[in-house]
Amino acid sequence: MFYREAGDFKVSYTDDSQTFPIKFDRYRYYAVLAVAFGIIPFVINDYWANALLLPFLIYAIAAIGLNILVGYCGQVSLGTGGFMAVGAYACYKLMTSFPDVSMFIHVILAGGITAIVGVLFGLPSLRIKGFYLAVATLAAQFFLVWLFNRVPWFYNYSASGQINAPERDVFGIIITGPNAPAWATYMFCLIFLAVSALIARNLTRGTTGRTWMAIRDMDIAAEIIGVNPLKAKMSAFAVSSFFIGVAGALFFAVYLGAVEVGEVFGIQKSFLVLFMIIIGGLGSIFGSFAGAAFLVLLPVVLKVVGVDVLGWPTDIVAHLQLVIVGALIIMFLILEPHGLAQLWRVAKEKLRLWPFPH
């Protein structure tokens, strides 16, 4: 009864084309931001930060980046883990080479370096697509992991081959290292997620997003009507890789603090982010949030219910998680290809007309 548009009229094209044209949606968006920025930092603790909030914030950025490439532009990629590794190692080299520069600059530059690498590995998309492009990006995944393992310069010639984030602060507040408070790391990642989501939302609703979707729907027809496939595909790879690189930098410097590339940024990471956008919904910024939240929350819920409440062995619960994720992917691909985002849209449409039949 409260989700209505009665009396919510527009007087200009700008009002009608804004991101949230329905007033209730805008209020809900402001309420979520108020809780995220104004309440959670005061009640957060280390467990909530490390188990749920930080992984969700970082994976949501990576999912937004991959969704731009796969969901909006239709270019299949299996190299997300490798591009996250580029962001992580770029951030590490910047942190150790320029210790006086702000961490904000380090993370942004790491995203920029990843964007350049993403464009280089995206060049095959001009000639191949579909399964063949997936294999090409999969090759990029393995090559990047091999490169960071085999070239000692990337990990500063450490004997262990592991990179460790040095302690850094922003405005006198420590955000990396073991002494960083939970609320500071949360706020640092939240700022990047909020800005990333805003940029992605505006890009996908503008001319750039329409060119991406034209290439996704039918690239030959898009080229006939004047869309430049080179510009469209390379811009999608660049923007996607930028967000993924930012996520990789945050994953290393703020969340984990120490990384060995083969264990952290392997092929499993690429599939995990891909599963997030499949379950959340391809071609949807909200779907990136929903998929990241679901796959971050699922292991915690299964552990609490399966191990703590029911007393099941840990290995059984771990295998059950794989079964549930696999079953959900098959179910969504068959029954609802647009994922949780489409279910949310359908629920809102029914709520707008309730109690009248659809």
C-alpha positions in Angstrom: 0.0 0.0 0.0 2.9 2.3 0.6 4.7 1.7 -2.7 2.6 3.9 -5.0 3.2 6.5 -7.6 0.0 8.5 -7.1 0.8 12.1 -6.7 4.4 11.5 -7.7 4.4 13.5 -11.0 7.3 14.9 -13.1 7.5 18.3 -14.6 10.6 17.9 -16.7 12.5 15.3 -18.7 15.3 15.4 -16.2 13.0 14.4 -13.4 11.6 11.6 -15.4 14.9 10.2 -16.4 16.7 10.3 -13.0 18.1 7.2 -11.6 15.2 6.6 -9.1 12.1 8.3 -10.7 9.8 6.9 -8.0 10.0 8.9 -4.7 9.8 5.8 -2.5 12.8 4.3 -4.3 14.8 7.5 -3.6 13.9 7.5 0.1 14.8 3.9 0.4 18.2 4.6 -1.3 18.9 7.5 1.1 17.9 5.3 4.0 20.3 2.6 3.0 23.1 5.1 2.6 22.3 6.7 6.0 22.5 3.3 7.7 25.7 2.3 5.8 27.5 5.5 6.6 25.9 6.7 9.8 25.1 3.6 11.9 27.2 0.5 10.9 30.6 2.2 11.5 29.6 2.7 15.2 28.4 -0.8 15.8 30.8 -2.9 13.7 33.3 -5.3 15.2 36.1 -7.4 13.8 34.0 -10.5 13.2 31.3 -8.7 11.2 33.9 -6.7 9.3 36.0 -9.7 8.3 33.3 -12.3 7.9 30.6 -10.3 6.1 31.0 -6.6 5.4 34.5 -6.3 3.9 34.1 -9.3 1.6 30.7 -8.1 0.5 31.9 -4.5 -0.3 34.9 -5.7 -2.2 33.2 -8.5 -4.1 30.4 -6.1 -5.0 32.9 -3.8 -6.7 34.4 -6.8 -8.6 30.9 -8.0 -9.6 29.9 -4.5 -10.9 33.0 -4.6 -13.0 32.4 -8.0 -14.5 28.7 -7.3 -15.0 29.7 -4.3 -17.2 31.7 -6.5 -19.4 29.5 -9.7 -19.4 26.0 -8.4 -18.6 26.0 -5.1 -20.5 28.5 -5.6 -23.3 28.1 -9.4 -23.8 31.9 -10.2 -23.7 32.4 -13.4 -21.7 35.4 -13.2 -19.4 37.0 -15.9 -17.1 40.0 -13.8 -16.1 38.6 -11.9 -13.2 41.0 -13.5 -10.7 44.0 -12.5 -12.8 42.8 -8.9 -13.1 42.2 -8.7 -9.4 45.8 -10.0 -9.0 47.0 -7.1 -11.3 45.3 -4.6 -9.0 46.7 -6.2 -5.9 50.3 -6.3 -7.1 50.1 -2.9 -8.6 48.9 -1.5 -5.3 51.7 -3.3 -3.5 54.4 -1.9 -5.7 52.9 1.6 -5.4 52.6 1.3 -1.6 56.3 0.2 -1.3 57.7 2.6 -3.9 55.7 5.7 -2.9 55.0 5.4 0.9 54.0 9.0 1.3 51.2 9.0 -1.3 47.6 8.6 -0.1 46.1 5.1 -0.2 43.2 6.6 -2.2 45.7 7.4 -5.0 47.3 4.0 -4.7 44.0 2.2 -5.1 42.9 4.4 -8.0 46.2 4.0 -9.8 46.1 0.3 -9.3 42.7 0.3 -11.0 44.1 2.4 -13.9 47.0 -0.1 -14.4 44.5 -3.0 -14.4 42.4 -1.1 -17.0 45.5 -0.9 -19.3 46.2 -4.6 -18.9 42.5 -5.4 -19.4 42.5 -3.5 -22.7 45.5 -5.5 -23.9 43.9 -8.8 -23.1 40.6 -7.5 -24.5 42.0 -7.0 -28.0 41.1 -10.6 -29.1 37.4 -9.7 -28.6 37.6 -7.7 -31.8 38.0 -10.9 -33.8 36.5 -13.7 -31.5 33.5 -13.9 -29.2 31.6 -16.4 -27.1 33.3 -19.6 -26.1 36.6 -18.6 -27.9 36.7 -15.3 -26.0 36.1 -17.1 -22.7 39.1 -19.4 -23.5 41.2 -16.3 -24.3 40.4 -14.6 -21.0 41.0 -17.9 -19.2 44.5 -18.0 -20.8 45.0 -14.5 -19.5 44.0 -15.7 -16.0 46.7 -18.4 -16.0 49.3 -16.2 -17.6 48.9 -13.4 -15.1 49.1 -15.8 -12.1 52.2 -17.5 -13.6 53.8 -14.1 -14.2 53.3 -12.9 -10.6 54.7 -16.2 -9.3 57.7 -16.3 -11.6 59.0 -12.7 -11.7 60.5 -11.8 -8.3 60.3 -8.1 -9.0 56.6 -8.1 -8.4 56.9 -9.4 -4.9 60.1 -7.4 -4.2 62.3 -10.5 -4.2 60.7 -11.9 -1.0 62.0 -15.4 -0.2 58.4 -16.6 0.4 57.0 -15.1 -2.7 54.2 -13.5 -0.6 53.3 -9.8 -0.6 52.4 -8.1 2.7 50.6 -4.8 2.9 52.6 -2.2 4.9 50.8 -0.1 7.4 49.3 3.1 5.9 46.9 5.7 7.2 44.4 8.2 5.7 44.0 11.5 7.6 45.9 9.9 10.5 43.6 6.8 10.7 45.2 3.5 10.0 43.5 1.5 7.3 46.0 -1.2 6.4 47.9 -3.6 8.5 46.9 -5.6 11.6 46.3 -2.5 13.7 43.6 -1.0 11.4 40.3 -0.6 13.2 37.3 -2.4 11.7 35.2 0.7 11.2 38.1 2.4 9.3 38.6 -0.4 6.8 34.8 -0.7 6.4 34.5 3.0 5.6 37.4 3.0 3.2 35.9 0.1 1.2 32.4 1.6 1.4 33.5 4.9 -0.1 35.0 3.0 -3.1 31.8 0.9 -3.5 29.5 3.9 -3.4 31.5 5.8 -5.9 31.9 2.8 -8.2 28.2 2.0 -8.1 27.4 5.6 -8.9 29.8 5.8 -11.9 28.6 2.4 -13.2 25.0 3.4 -12.9 25.5 6.6 -14.8 27.7 4.9 -17.5 25.2 2.1 -18.1 22.2 4.5 -18.4 24.0 6.9 -20.8 25.3 6.8 -24.4 28.2 4.5 -23.4 25.9 1.9 -21.8 23.6 2.0 -24.9 26.6 1.2 -27.2 27.6 -1.6 -24.9 24.1 -3.1 -25.0 23.9 -2.7 -28.8 27.1 -4.7 -29.1 25.7 -7.3 -26.7 22.4 -7.7 -28.5 23.8 -7.9 -32.1 27.2 -6.5 -32.9 26.8 -6.6 -36.7 23.5 -4.5 -36.5 25.2 -2.2 -34.0 28.0 -1.5 -36.4 25.6 -0.9 -39.2 23.8 1.8 -37.3 27.1 3.6 -36.4 28.4 2.0 -33.2 32.2 1.6 -33.3 32.8 -1.9 -32.0 36.5 -1.2 -31.3 35.6 1.8 -29.0 32.7 0.0 -27.4 34.5 -3.3 -26.6 37.7 -1.7 -25.5 35.9 0.8 -23.2 33.9 -2.1 -21.7 37.1 -4.0 -21.0 38.8 -0.8 -19.6 36.0 0.2 -17.3 35.4 -3.4 -16.1 39.1 -4.0 -15.5 39.4 -0.7 -13.6 36.7 -1.8 -11.1 38.1 -5.3 -10.8 41.6 -3.8 -10.2 40.2 -1.6 -7.5 38.6 -4.6 -5.9 41.8 -6.6 -6.1 43.8 -3.7 -4.5 41.3 -3.5 -1.6 41.2 -7.3 -1.2 44.9 -7.4 -0.8 45.7 -4.2 1.1 42.6 -3.7 3.3 41.0 -7.1 3.7 43.7 -9.8 3.7 46.9 -7.8 4.3 49.0 -10.7 2.9 48.6 -12.5 -0.5 50.1 -15.4 -2.4 48.7 -15.1 -5.9 48.1 -18.7 -6.7 46.1 -19.4 -3.6 44.1 -16.1 -3.5 43.6 -15.1 -7.1 43.3 -18.5 -8.8 40.7 -19.6 -11.2 38.3 -20.2 -8.3 38.1 -16.4 -7.8 37.1 -15.9 -11.4 34.3 -18.4 -11.2 33.1 -17.0 -7.8 32.6 -13.5 -9.2 31.0 -14.9 -12.4 28.6 -16.9 -10.2 27.7 -13.7 -8.3 26.5 -11.9 -11.5 24.7 -15.0 -12.8 22.8 -15.5 -9.5 22.4 -11.7 -9.0 21.4 -10.9 -12.5 23.3 -10.1 -15.7 23.0 -6.5 -16.9 22.0 -5.1 -13.5 23.9 -3.0 -11.0 21.5 -4.1 -8.2 22.1 -7.7 -9.4 25.8 -7.3 -8.7 25.0 -6.3 -5.1 22.5 -9.1 -4.7 24.8 -11.8 -6.0 27.8 -10.6 -3.9 25.6 -10.5 -0.8 24.2 -13.9 -1.4 27.5 -15.7 -2.0 29.2 -13.9 0.9 26.3 -14.6 3.3 25.7 -18.3 2.2 28.9 -19.8 3.8 28.3 -17.9 7.1 24.6 -19.1 7.3 25.6 -22.7 6.4 28.3 -22.7 9.1 26.0 -21.3 11.8 23.1 -23.7 10.9 25.0 -26.8 9.8 28.0 -26.8 12.2 26.9 -24.8 15.2 23.3 -25.8 15.4 23.0 -29.2 13.7 26.5 -30.4 14.5 27.4 -31.5 11.0 31.1 -32.0 10.1 32.8 -29.0 8.5 33.7 -30.8 5.3 30.0 -31.9 4.8 28.9 -28.3 5.1 31.6 -27.1 2.7 30.5 -29.6 0.1 26.8 -28.7 0.7 27.7 -25.1 -0.1 29.1 -26.2 -3.5 26.0 -28.3 -4.2 23.6 -25.4 -3.3 25.5 -22.9 -5.5 25.6 -25.2 -8.4 21.9 -26.0 -8.1 21.0 -22.3 -7.9 23.1 -21.5 -11.0 21.3 -24.2 -13.0 17.9 -23.1 -11.7 18.5 -19.4 -12.5 19.8 -20.2 -15.9 16.7 -22.3 -16.7 13.9 -20.5 -14.9 15.1 -16.9 -14.4 18.2 -16.0 -16.5 18.1 -12.4 -15.1 18.6 -13.7 -11.6 17.7 -12.1 -8.2 17.4 -8.6 -9.8 14.5 -9.8 -12.0 12.8 -11.4 -9.0 13.1 -8.1 -7.2 11.6 -6.2 -10.2 8.7 -8.6 -10.4 8.0 -8.2 -6.7 8.0 -4.4 -7.0 5.6 -4.5 -9.9 3.2 -6.7 -8.0 3.5 -4.4 -5.0 2.7 -1.4 -7.0 -0.6 -3.0 -8.2 -1.5 -4.8 -5.0 -4.2 -5.8 -4.0 -5.5 -5.8 -7.6 -4.6 -8.7 -9.9 -1.7 -8.3 -12.4 
